[in-house]
Amino acid sequence: MTGFNLPPGVEVHHIPGNRPEDLAEEKFLDTVEKMLEESIGEQRAAHFFDYVTKGDWEEVLYEYVTIAAGLSAAKANMEWQMQMEVGQNDETSDS
């Protein structure tokens, strides 16, 4: 790429933020953020990523565990409701 005063042997993709691993990390975080927004809402996801940006890993872990527990409970509740519906359908089809 031209127009940059880079030392000999250094290319733009060597600069932090432009490296392939930086781009992959950014894509990963964007994907996680979108998934969290869909699961827990934009405001709570933004709150979570504020801790990530600040590097407050204790709060990140606490939020992660809280989010995971909530999602797990919601999943268990949905599975229970589906089992109840299937059980009711079985009872009505037996008659």
N, C-alpha and C positions, 0 to 999 in steps of 0.2 A: 504494500500500500504506500502510496507516495504522499508527500505533504507533512510527514512527521519527522522530527529530529530524533531518531532512535539510535542508540549505540549500535556499532557493527554487530551483526548476528542476532539482534533483537527484533522480533516482529510484533505486530499489534496483538496477536493472540497470546503473546507471552505476558502481557500486562495484566496484573490482577484485575478481575472483573471481566476480562475478555478471554480468559483461558477456557478451554472446553469444560473442565471440571466446574468452573464458576457458572457457566451457562447451564450445565446439567443440574447443579444445585438450585439455581434460580427456577428452572422449569419444575423441579421436584417440589419446591416450596409453593409455587403457584398452584400446582395440582392439589397439594394438601390443603391449601387455603380454600380453594373452590369446593373441595369435598367437605371441609368443616363448615363452610358457609351453608351448604345444602343441608347438613345434618343438625347444626346447632345455631345457625343464624349468623348473619354478617357481623353484628355487634360483638357477639361473644367470640367469634373467630378473630376479629380485629384485636380484641383484648388479649387473646392468646398470643398472637403474633407481636404485640407490643412487648411482651415479656421476652420473646425470642430475639427481637431487635435489640433490646436492652442487655441481653445476655444474662438475664436473671433466671438461671437454670433451675433453681429450687422452685420458683413459681411456675416455670414451664412444666416441670415434672408434676407439681401439684395439680395444675390445670389439666394436664394430659390425663392423669389418673381420674380426676373428677369427670372429665368428658367421656373417657372410656367406660367408666362405671355407669354413667347415665345412658350411654348408647347400649351397653350390655343389658341394662334393666329394661330399656325400651324394646330391645329385640326379644328378650325373654317374655315380656308381656304380650307382644304380637304373636309369638309362637303359642303361648297359652290360649289366647283368644282364637287362633286358628284351630287348635285342637278341640276347643269347646264347640266351635261351629261344625267341625267334622263330626264330632260326637253327636250333636243334635241332628245333623243330616242322616247319620246312621240310624238313629232312633226312629226318625220319621219314615225312612225307607223300609224299616223292618215291619212297620204296621200294615 
